[in-house]
Each structure stands twice: as structure tokens, then as C-alpha cells.
Amino acid sequence: MSEKATPQAEKNYTSEEYLNMERKSSAKHEYIGGKVLSLASSNRTRSLIGSNATIAIGNRIHGQKNEIYAGNMLVQMSPTRFTYPDVIVVSSKPSFTDNQFDVLQNPTIVLEIYSKNTNSLDKTEKLESYLAMDSIREYLLVKEDEMRVEHYAKQNAKQWIYRIYNDREEIISLESVNCKVSLSEIYAQINFENAGRQAGA
């Protein structure tokens, strides 16, 4: 999800202060190194991609010991970074920060939707934070304003396989949960001739 500046970002907060505020807030915010950032609003294309991916993956892992969360689960990436991925899959017993079960610590697969307006530094820093998590096995970056999926698959702590998919009929293999999903499913109902009028960060 994309972030944007918020008045809270001018002040440094501890992670405990952030969580206390977030649990009382009606809006969602991310936390990066003491700064609190509000999340940008969604749109049709972003919402469709998120729901399409959730349905496609969820249908294939249904009945297994996996859980899938779409958009509303906070993830603790590190002691100083908390974020809301667009789609999360957990293939082991979920681990949470406390008994409120609202801050996940061990995602297996994370899917993030981004656009040409996404800050490249934010994207790079978030990628590095995800890849540094022990639990992460696969990371998907899904482009909102064109058909493009970047797939990072973990081989070991220092080696990842990187693939780019940009054809509607291509199949992405999510080996960590034994699931295959096509770009045609992820981008169902999206016409990129109109995407420029629908897309936003």
C-alpha cells in the first residue's frame, strides 16, 4: 500500500505509542522509524487486483493449514517498521505481537500493489525490509497501471530468485504454498486502455 505524509509524521513516536494510537484510529497508518504515515485511499484497479489475488490464491489453498488476509492485517517487519500489505499468506501457525491478534509477525507470502506514482525509495526500502524477514518465502510486487508482476522467491538467507511476468497467460508458481496463479486471474476485469483514468498511488 502507498503511504503519504500525515501531521503525526512530524513527531517521533515509539512503536508502543504507535500501536496504541493505531488500535484506536478509524484510519490506517504505517510506522517507519518513529514516523507515522497515513495510507493513501484505494481505487477500483487496486481493489480489483487485491480481491482477484485473494480469491485466486485463497481458492487453491483452501482446506490447507494456510491463512490468507487481505488489506487489513498489520505486519511487524522489524522493531521500527509496521505496514499493511495488500495480501498476506501464512503457511505456518500465525504469530502475533500480543493477545489482540492484530499485528502479524510471520507472513510467508506478501503481495504489494504499486503504481508509477509510488516513491521508488519507499518501494526499495520496503522490499529490503520484507526480504530481511526470516518468515518470508515469497514477495510479489504487482503493478497497478500496467500488467507486470515481480516475483522474489527465497532460496536461502542470501539468495533469491527474481522473475518478471508481463503476459496475461503467464503462470506464477508460489512454491511455498504449492499454488499456481495466472496473470489473467490477478488482472481480471482490468482494461489497461482505461487504467490511466483509474490508477493512483
C-alpha positions in Angstrom: 0.0 0.0 0.0 1.1 3.6 -0.6 1.9 6.0 2.2 1.6 9.7 2.4 2.7 12.3 4.9 0.5 13.0 7.9 0.8 15.6 10.7 1.9 12.8 13.1 4.9 12.2 10.9 6.4 15.4 12.2 6.9 13.9 15.6 8.7 10.7 16.6 6.7 8.0 18.3 7.7 4.7 20.0 6.3 1.6 18.5 4.2 1.2 21.6 2.7 4.7 21.2 2.0 3.9 17.5 0.2 0.7 18.3 -1.9 2.4 21.0 -2.9 5.1 18.6 -3.5 2.7 15.6 -5.8 0.5 17.6 -8.0 3.5 18.5 -7.9 5.0 15.0 -10.6 4.6 12.3 -8.0 5.2 9.6 -4.9 3.0 8.9 -1.3 4.2 9.3 2.1 2.8 8.8 5.1 3.2 11.1 8.6 3.8 9.9 11.4 4.6 12.3 9.3 6.7 14.7 7.2 8.4 12.0 3.5 7.7 11.5 2.3 7.8 7.9 -1.3 7.6 6.7 -2.2 5.3 3.9 -3.5 6.7 0.6 -7.0 5.8 -0.4 -7.7 2.9 -2.7 -9.3 2.9 -6.2 -11.1 0.5 -8.5 -8.0 -1.0 -10.1 -6.1 -1.5 -6.8 -9.2 -3.0 -5.2 -9.8 -5.4 -8.0 -6.2 -6.6 -8.1 -6.3 -7.2 -4.3 -9.6 -9.1 -4.4 -8.6 -11.0 -7.5 -5.3 -12.2 -6.0 -7.0 -13.1 -2.7 -9.7 -15.2 -4.4 -7.3 -16.9 -6.8 -4.8 -17.9 -4.2 -7.4 -18.4 -1.4 -9.4 -20.9 -3.5 -6.3 -23.0 -4.2 -5.0 -23.1 -0.6 -8.5 -23.6 1.0 -8.6 -26.5 3.3 -4.8 -26.5 3.9 -3.2 -25.1 7.1 -2.7 -21.7 5.5 -4.4 -18.4 6.3 -4.9 -15.5 3.9 -5.5 -11.9 4.9 -6.5 -9.1 2.5 -5.5 -5.5 3.2 -6.4 -5.1 6.9 -3.7 -7.1 8.8 -0.8 -5.1 10.2 2.6 -6.7 9.9 5.6 -6.0 12.1 8.5 -6.1 9.7 11.1 -5.0 12.3 11.1 -3.3 15.7 10.8 0.0 13.9 8.6 -0.7 10.9 4.9 -1.7 10.7 2.9 -1.9 7.5 -0.3 -3.1 5.9 0.4 -5.4 2.9 -2.3 -5.8 0.3 -2.4 -9.6 0.6 -0.7 -11.9 3.1 -0.5 -15.7 3.2 0.7 -17.5 6.3 1.7 -21.2 5.9 2.5 -21.9 9.5 0.8 -21.1 12.8 0.3 -17.3 12.8 2.4 -15.5 15.3 1.2 -12.2 16.7 2.7 -9.5 19.0 0.1 -10.0 21.7 -3.3 -11.5 22.5 -5.1 -8.9 20.4 -4.0 -10.9 17.3 -3.9 -7.8 15.1 -0.2 -7.5 14.4 1.3 -10.4 12.5 4.9 -11.3 12.8 5.4 -14.2 10.4 4.0 -13.8 6.9 5.0 -16.4 4.4 4.0 -14.6 1.2 3.4 -10.9 0.8 1.8 -9.2 -2.2 2.1 -5.4 -2.6 0.3 -3.3 -5.2 2.2 -0.3 -6.5 1.9 2.3 -9.4 4.2 4.6 -11.3 3.5 7.2 -8.6 4.9 5.1 -5.8 8.1 6.6 -4.4 10.9 4.4 -5.6 12.9 4.9 -2.4 9.8 3.7 -0.3 9.5 0.7 -2.6 13.2 -0.2 -2.3 13.3 0.2 1.5 10.1 -1.8 1.9 11.4 -4.6 -0.4 14.6 -4.8 1.7 12.7 -4.9 4.9 10.5 -7.8 3.7 13.4 -9.8 2.3 15.1 -9.4 5.7 12.3 -11.2 7.5 13.0 -14.8 8.4 9.5 -16.0 7.7 9.1 -14.5 4.2 9.5 -17.1 1.4 8.0 -15.1 -1.5 7.3 -11.5 -2.2 5.1 -10.2 -5.1 5.1 -6.7 -6.4 2.1 -6.2 -8.6 2.0 -3.1 -10.9 -1.3 -1.3 -10.8 -1.1 0.7 -14.0 0.4 -2.0 -16.3 0.5 -5.8 -16.5 3.6 -6.6 -14.6 4.4 -8.8 -11.6 7.8 -9.0 -9.9 8.3 -12.2 -8.0 11.0 -12.8 -5.4 11.4 -16.4 -4.3 13.7 -17.2 -1.4 16.4 -19.9 -1.8 18.3 -19.2 1.3 19.0 -16.2 3.6 21.3 -14.6 0.9 19.9 -15.8 -2.3 16.6 -15.0 -4.0 15.3 -15.9 -7.5 13.8 -12.9 -9.2 11.3 -13.2 -12.1 9.2 -10.7 -14.1 5.8 -11.7 -15.5 4.1 -9.4 -18.0 1.9 -11.6 -20.2 -1.7 -12.4 -19.4 -1.2 -16.1 -19.9 1.9 -16.5 -17.7 1.7 -18.6 -14.6 3.3 -17.7 -11.3 4.3 -20.6 -9.1 4.1 -19.9 -5.4 6.1 -22.9 -4.3 5.9 -22.1 -0.5 2.2 -22.9 -0.6 2.1 -25.2 -3.6 -0.1 -22.8 -5.6 -0.1 -21.5 -9.2 -1.9 -18.4 -10.3 -2.1 -16.7 -13.7 -1.8 -13.0 -14.5 -5.1 -13.3 -16.2 -6.6 -14.0 -12.8 -4.8 -11.3 -11.0 -5.8 -8.7 -13.6 -9.3 -10.0 -14.3 -11.7 -7.2 -15.3 -9.0 -4.6 -15.7 -8.6 -2.9 -19.1 -5.3 -1.0 -19.3 -6.6 1.2 -22.1 -8.6 2.9 -19.3 -6.1 2.3 -16.5 -4.7 5.9 -16.7 -8.1 7.3 -15.6 -8.4 4.8 -12.7 -4.9 4.4 -11.3 -3.5 6.3 -8.3 -0.9 5.8 -5.7 
